[in-house]
Amino acid sequence: MKRIGFIGTENSHTDHFIRLLNKEERHPGYRATALVGGESERNKTLAEAGDISTIVETPEDLIGLVDAAVICTRDGARHREQAEPLLKAGLPVLMDKPFATTPADAQAVIAAAQASSTPLDSSSALRFVPEIAEFAAARESLRELRRLTVAGPADPDSEYSGLFFYGIHHVEAALEILGNPVIAEDQQVDVVRRGDTTTARTLIGDVEVEFVFVVPGDGFRVPFHAYLVGTGGIEAKELTLGGDYNAPLLAKFVNVWETGQAIDVDRLTSPVNLLSAIAAAL
């Protein structure tokens, strides 16, 4: 049995992962067995729902008790401090979005994983929604791409590192649609904020890329949308997250863990580099 510990249990994604592992047994031989954060009411509820017997105080307490860890902490600025000790101890880590909030933190986490030859992965769930594959299928008919816009919810003033809490979805979706181009730390961006809307524009290859971040209001849903323009046509789609939107992320991590797949450094660092440039310009 492969035992998995969970860090950042305040995040509802933890409920999803525990359901997939312990209730529905989507991955036989893998099970959520430990929670970090002490005997809080939240952890007691999760433990009862998932039949989990071990609750510890700190991420380091997982070492020797589990075989891997999932970090769901809402504030990506804390991911490095939580992941590094585990990676150095040889525990595979799945990092829920965002992977990190600075290029330096992203590189440090990757270095820790590489030094110990330990599996590491992270993704936005938007990379796996059906519409992303539909955009890829439409690429040939669109011919030469000219513009891509991704819009959705994000708050520059969020307590969870501003735009990174939800804005990482915009960025990872855009890079997936464009075939995962490599983005350097010095990517040039133009950013304008007007009230509840922040717009960022940049050039990736020959494609003008625009991100529209809208602060949700009370009772006001801001769906994710993508709009792709080519010389042969236009594709526009809402990016929909179903009830199992975290399932592909977990399945990918299990595969990375089982196969010992090499870390895709550019795929992990490029979104952080781009959103860091946007946050700095803002």
N, C-alpha and C positions, 0 to 999 in steps of 0.2 A: 504494500500500500504506500503510495506517494502522499505524504502529508504536507498540507499547504497552510501557512499562517497568513493572517490578514491584518494590515496596518491601515489606519485611517477609516475605522469602521463607522464613523459618522456619515460617510458617503453612502447613498442609496445603492450605488453600484455593488457594494459589498453584499447586499441582499440578493442581487442578481446572481453573483458568482456562487454564493453559498447554495442558492436554489439549484443552479445548474449542476453543481458538484454533488451535493448531499441529498437533495430531494429527488431530482430527476436523473441523477447518475449518468449525465451525458458522457462522462469520461471514466469508465470503469477502471478502478485501480488508483484513482485520484480523489482526494477528499479534503475538505476544509476541516482542520483539526484544532486550530488555535486562533485566538483573537488578542490583539494588542490594545492597551488603553485602560487596563484595570477593570475592577468590578463595577462599571457604570451600568445604569439602567438599560442603556442602549446595548451594551455587550451582553447583558443577561438575557435580553430579548432575543438577540441574534443566536446566542448559545442554545437557548431552548428551541428556537425554530429550526436550527440546523443540527441539533444533537451534538453540540461541540462541548467538550469537557474542560478544555484548557484555556484559561484567560491569564495573560501576563501583562506586565506594566510597560515594558519598552521593546522596541524592535530587536535589540541585542538579546533579549530574553528568549527569542525564538531559536537562537543557535543551539543545536543539539536536540531540539524538540520537533522541528519540522524539516522537510526536505526542500522547500521552496517558499517564497513569499510573494504576496500580491500587495502592492502599495496603492491604496485608493485615496490617500489624503487629498483633500480638496485644494489646498494651497501647494502648488507645484514647487514653491520656493523651499519647502521642507523635504522634498523627495531625495535630494542628495544626502543629507544627514541621515536619513532613514535607510537608504539603499546601500551606502558604502560599507558599513560594517558587515552586512549580510553577504554582499558580493565577495568581500575579502575572506569571508569564512567559507566560500564556495557554495552559497545558496543561490540557485537561480531566482531571478526577480522579474516579475511582470509589473511594469509601472503604468498605472492608469494615467490618462491624460491630465495635465501636460507632462511630457517627459521631464522637463526642467523649465526654469524661467530665465536662465542666462546661458550663453554659450559656454562659459567657464564651468558651470555646474554640469552641463551635458557632457562635456569632455572628461570631467573628473569621474563621473559615474561610469562612462565607457571604459576609461583607463583601469578602474578598479575591476571591472568585469573581465577585461582582457588579461590583466595581470594574473588572475586566478583561473582563467579559461572557463568562466562561468556563464551560462546562458542568460541573456538579458533581452527584453523586448518591451515595446510600448507602441500604442497606436490610438488615434481617435477612432471611435466607432463609426464615424462618417466614412472612413475609407472603405467600409464593407457594405454600405447600403446598396440596394440593387441599381439605383440610378447612376452610381459611379460607373458600373459596368456598362450601362446603356450609353453613357457619354463616350466611353472607350469604343464601343461598337459603332458610334456615329462619326468617329474621327475621319474615316476615309471619305465619307460623303461631304464632310465639312471642308475638305481640302486643306488649304493653308489657314492655320488659326491666327486670329487677329486680336481677340479680346475675350477675357474671362472675368465674370463678376460672381462672387460668392457673398451672399447676404444672410444674416441671422442674428441671434441674440448674443450680446456681450456688453459688459459694463466696465468702462475704464476705471471706475472707482470701486470695483468689487474688492472686498476685504481679502479675497483669495488671489492676490497678485494681479489685480486689474483685468486687462483683456485676456490674460492667459487662461482664466477659468473656463470661458466658453469660446473665446476667440481662436484658440488652438484648433477647434473644429473647422473653422473657415479655412485656415491655412493648410491643414493636412488634406482636406477635401480638394482644395485647388491643386496642390502638388500631385495628388493621386490622379486627378483628371489630366494633368499635363505630363504624366509619365514619370513622376518623381525626379525632376531636375535637381541638380545640386545647387544649394543656395549658400553663399559665403556670408561671413559675419558682417561684411561691409556693404551688404545689399542696400542700394539707394531707394528710399521711399519718400513719398509726399503724403502728409496726413493732415486732415482738417476735421475739427470737431465742432458741430453745431448742435447745441442742446443735447438731445438724447441720441444723436447719431454721429458716429465717427466713420470717416471714409479714408481709406488708405489706398494709394496707387503705386504700382511699381512695374518694372519691365522685366519679364523672365523670358530670355531668348528673344523671339520676335513677337511675343504675346504681351499685350497690355493687360495687367491683372489688377482688379479692383476688389477690395474688401469693404463691405458695409456692415458695421457693427451697431446694432440698435439695442438700447437699454429697454428691457421689457417693463411694462407698467402693471399695475394691479389689474388682474383679469385680462391682460393683453398678451396674447401669444405671438411670439415672433418666430415663424418657421424658417428653416434653412432653405435657401434657394441657390441654384447655380444657373448661369446664363453664359453660354459659350457661342462665340461668333467666329465664323470662318468665311473664306471667300466663296464657299459653296453652299452656305446656309447658316441657320441658327438653331441651337438646341437650348431649351429652357426647361428646367425641372425643379420641383420641390424635392429636397433630400429628406426622406422619411425614415424615422427611427421607430421600428416595431418593438414589441414587447421583449424580444430576444436580442436586442441590438448589441448586447455585450457578449453574446455567444461566440461570434467569429473571433473576437479578441482573445477569449479564453482558449478556443480551439487552436489558434495560431501559436499561443504561448506553449501549450502542451506539445505541439509539433516541434517547436524550437527546442524545448527541453528534451524531448525524446531523441531527436536527431543530432543534438549538439550543434545546431546550425550557427554559423559564424554571425557575429553582430553586423547588421547593416548600418554602418556608422553614418553614412550620408542620409539615410532615411530617418534616423533618429535626430540628427543635428540640424538638418535643413529647416524644419518647421520652427525650431527654437531660434535659429539665426534670424529667420524672416520676421517672426513675431517680436523678437527682441528689438530689431531695427524699427519696427512700427511703434512699439512702446516708447523707445528712446526719442523718436521724432515727435510723438504726441506730447 
